[in-house]
Amino acid sequence: MIPNTKNDLSIIKQIIALQSMDENSLRNMWDKFFDYKPEVSSRQHMISKIAYKIQELAYGGVDPDTEEKIREQAKKTSLKNQKKKKKFQPQIGTKIVKEYHDKTYEVLVVNDGFAYEGNVFKSLSAIANKITGTKWNGLKFFGVKV
């Protein structure tokens, strides 16, 4: 998505700024948006929930009819009948960091793949290839456990 309004840019900047906030600042931000403590005391969990809330307030949330349909479908779907897939599906906004040859490489998970050096790649393997010049399994290169 290419931002087309000042508001869109403001929202994007707010979300990006979350990544560089310290733990205290994140907790203060959390308290502004939520009247309960985080379910998981993970930095990335707080960032993703706050980022969603920022977007929800700016663009609107899920309407009640859709929420009800989701609840109904969840009741119908049995977790026991689903095969567990070991597919790497990180949350949008996750930052993946790799130290390689005394240099730090950062990749950001975005809507259509992985952002690295201003470009969006479909896979971590493509980024690992760009960094090293050789073919790599991207998950192994970045040390991601599935």
Order of alpha helices (4+ residues) and beta strands (2+ residues): alpha-alpha-alpha-alpha-beta-beta-beta-beta-alpha-alpha
